[in-house]
Amino acid sequence: MPLSTSSNFAKPDDAFRAVVEAHRGLSDEQSADLDAALVLILANHIGDIEVLREAIALAKRRVLDAQQQQQQQQQQQ
């Protein structure tokens, strides 16, 4: 099963909102714990280690790219 990176939701904004709302009222630590639990639950649901590895690599790349862009913007100011 290849990693799907396009939206599979009929209403992607609703999916985003559900994740954001799940964090409402939680401390930073609780929020991080929720994210970790959600990732593990969804990874188990996928059940494919290669897809999981690909998703981890993509997510890490996005985080590092965003951080790099942020640093470049700060240097330009």
PARO-463179 format. One line per 4 residues: number of its first residue (from 1); for each residue x, y, z of N, C-alpha, C, O, CB. Coordinates in steps of 0.001 Angstrom, whole numbers, m for minus. Atoms other than C-alpha are relative to their C-alpha. Glycine has a CB too. Example, Ala and Ser with C-alpha at 12.3 -4.5 7.8 and 13.67 -1.06 7.14 Angstrom:
BEGIN
1 = 890 m1190 0 12300 m4500 7800 900 1200 0 1936 1181 665 m992 27 1246; m820 m1190 m60 13670 m1060 7140 m770 1090 730 m261 2198 899 414 462 m1415
% end
This chain:
BEGIN
1 = 849 m1175 0 0 0 0 899 1243 0 1670 1438 939 m968 m5 1230; m813 m1224 15 1627 3294 m1033 m566 1052 950 m1753 1041 1278 79 573 m1426; 419 m1085 m875 1503 6328 1222 m850 983 m788 m429 1474 m1836 1222 711 626; 884 m973 626 m1411 8568 301 251 1362 637 111 1511 1851 m1496 m421 144
5 = m259 m1333 m537 m533 12257 670 m1064 1013 m428 m1009 2177 m31 1372 477 m444; 1107 m891 335 m3655 13726 m889 m1135 m267 984 m1212 m1339 1583 m473 m204 m1485; 1069 127 m980 m6731 14313 1231 m965 m1120 m377 m1394 m1227 m1526 m753 1321 134; 988 1059 183 m9013 11317 1638 m1314 349 704 m2227 m475 769 547 m1335 526
9 = 1182 m444 m718 m11597 13327 3583 m920 771 m936 m462 1571 m1752 390 866 1208; 970 m780 769 m14788 14630 2001 49 1461 441 m123 2373 m368 m1432 m573 174; m96 m1351 m558 m14404 17649 4298 1293 101 817 1268 m84 2034 m1255 340 886; m1283 m40 m706 m10695 18083 5159 39 1013 1143 718 790 2145 1097 313 m973
13 = 20 m991 m1080 m11396 21193 7238 m618 m572 1265 m200 m229 2371 m767 1246 m433; 617 641 m1164 m13624 19111 9514 994 m916 713 1013 m983 1942 m1243 m798 m425; m1010 890 m588 m10803 16605 10044 1027 826 775 1394 481 1898 703 m848 m1104; m961 m882 m668 m8356 19408 10874 m610 565 1281 36 582 2329 435 1151 m944
17 = 683 m571 m1152 m10888 21002 13216 m130 m1026 1130 33 m682 2300 m1383 517 m408; 145 1057 m1014 m11453 17680 15019 1307 m205 763 1299 m383 1981 m440 m1324 m659; m1305 164 m662 m7732 17336 15730 295 1203 889 734 1042 2027 1130 m182 m1047; m233 m1206 m792 m7443 20945 16897 m884 7 1247 m410 301 2344 m263 1259 m845
21 = 940 5 m1124 m10534 20626 19103 388 m1035 1060 153 m824 2250 m1418 m278 m502; m417 1034 m956 m9147 17458 20695 1048 526 971 1177 12 2082 549 m1220 m741; m1055 m568 m844 m6292 19577 22101 m513 1096 935 187 1509 1860 1106 557 m870; 541 m1106 m803 m8548 22236 23596 m84 m401 1478 m619 m1455 1824 m1403 419 m524
25 = 57 215 m1443 m8149 22484 27370 1104 m893 543 1166 m1137 1747 m1312 m586 359; m1095 858 m448 m5085 20247 27493 1256 827 248 1475 1848 m403 283 m1103 m1036; m1305 m626 m215 m1712 21259 28889 905 m376 m1172 555 m1243 m1973 633 m447 1371; m952 339 1064 1295 21186 26549 405 m1470 93 512 m2155 m924 1253 905 80
29 = m400 1393 m191 2321 17846 28045 m1131 m954 m404 m887 m1956 m1076 404 m244 1469; 1149 827 382 m1172 16372 27663 m207 27 m1515 m552 m990 m2118 m1277 486 720; 152 m142 1444 m1324 17686 24106 1025 m858 m741 702 m1513 m1732 142 1474 m411; m1042 836 598 1977 16004 23258 m325 m1480 178 m98 m2283 m727 1369 321 620
33 = 398 1388 m247 724 12778 24850 m1143 m418 m921 m1158 m1539 m1430 m414 m185 1466; 1098 281 922 m2477 12987 22792 529 m246 m1403 127 m1202 m2066 m1007 1155 m9; m577 176 1335 m463 13434 19600 702 m1349 m127 534 m2051 m1124 985 1132 m307; m722 1273 39 1741 10457 20440 m974 m1177 m26 m788 m2121 m794 945 m120 1210
37 = 982 1084 m30 m1242 8250 21274 m737 m98 m1327 m958 m1198 m1835 m999 210 1144; 705 m8 1276 m3064 9294 18110 866 m574 m1119 387 m1347 m1948 m436 1419 m351; m920 530 1008 m14 8570 15965 109 m1520 113 44 m2225 m894 1393 645 148; m142 1450 m183 399 5104 17470 m1282 m747 m363 m1223 m1822 m960 389 m313 1444
41 = 1282 634 341 m3308 4277 17119 m169 m57 m1516 m538 m1094 m2067 m1185 770 646; 164 m39 1460 m3368 5381 13472 1059 m843 m706 770 m1465 m1729 68 1446 m505; m1048 855 580 m33 3655 12722 m412 m1465 91 m218 m2229 m855 1358 223 720; 474 1373 m158 m1483 428 14103 m1133 m291 m984 m1203 m1383 m1549 m471 m247 1448
45 = 1111 171 940 m4605 933 11976 525 m222 m1415 m5 m1050 m2156 m934 1227 35; m604 164 1330 m2437 1285 8860 635 m1382 m111 421 m2102 m1086 1059 1107 m269; m559 1344 m71 m461 m1799 9832 1056 m340 m1031 1303 m1517 m1295 m1075 m959 m117; m1019 245 1036 2236 m1387 7182 1244 783 387 1246 2013 328 m511 417 m1438
49 = m1210 m657 m503 5756 m652 8469 661 873 m1056 1223 1915 m719 991 m1038 494; m623 m812 1046 6988 642 5108 m759 1310 m203 m143 2358 m396 61 m785 m1320; 796 m1225 101 4118 3128 4846 278 880 1207 399 2097 1066 m1515 m323 m104; m308 m761 m1206 4805 4180 8432 1357 678 m126 1490 1860 192 m27 m912 1234
53 = m1343 m587 175 8508 4714 7672 m27 1152 m1003 613 2182 m788 1002 m1079 m467; 103 m1051 1007 7646 6743 4581 m696 1233 590 m275 2364 348 m766 m513 m1244; 723 m1106 m623 5170 8857 6559 876 737 1011 843 1965 1079 m1268 m515 683; m912 m613 m974 7737 9469 9323 1026 870 m725 1282 2005 m320 716 m1090 850
57 = m1005 m753 752 10349 10560 6782 m606 1275 m595 14 2338 m546 601 m874 m1118; 665 m1160 587 7884 12891 5046 m308 1048 1067 m54 2235 865 m1291 m427 m712; 331 m933 m1077 6703 14438 8316 1254 691 527 1243 1897 771 m720 m731 1141; m1247 m575 m502 10266 14957 9520 560 1010 m994 1021 2083 m604 1033 m1105 277
61 = m467 m916 1043 11253 16542 6209 m805 1299 17 m237 2384 m105 m99 m668 m1384; 857 m1195 m33 8284 18929 6408 315 879 1201 355 2103 1082 m1476 m402 28; m326 m757 m1202 9149 19950 9963 1335 711 m174 1463 1893 146 37 m923 1230; m1331 m599 179 12797 20544 9109 m18 1080 m1070 643 2107 m917 1027 m1076 m366
65 = 118 m1014 1057 11922 22427 5906 m676 1259 532 m240 2372 236 m791 m558 m1200; 710 m1149 m570 9482 24667 7783 912 764 951 902 1995 970 m1279 m457 737; m928 m640 m927 12098 25359 10437 1068 775 m769 1431 1888 m388 655 m1049 921; m1021 m654 819 14678 26206 7787 m568 1265 m651 104 2296 m680 531 m972 m1085
69 = 635 m1174 600 12271 28580 6027 m193 1104 1033 3 2282 736 m1348 m380 m622; 199 m964 m1073 11500 30265 9330 1314 696 340 1342 1909 549 m578 m690 1245; m1310 m572 m301 15198 30775 10027 444 955 m1105 1011 2011 m823 1041 m1114 187; m367 m861 1124 15754 32225 6547 m785 1306 46 m233 2369 m237 m244 m722 m1336
73 = 809 m1213 m93 12883 34674 7037 495 907 1115 495 2130 976 m1466 m356 228; m510 m796 m1121 14303 35785 10364 1314 679 m359 1574 1803 72 190 m879 1239; m1280 m578 416 17717 36369 8807 m201 1158 m981 619 2074 m1034 886 m1078 m637; 276 m1051 983 16166 38539 6076 m565 1253 655 m603 2309 23 m970 m509 m1058
77 = 604 m1156 m681 14569 40858 8631 1037 876 618 704 1891 1229 m973 m445 1061
% end
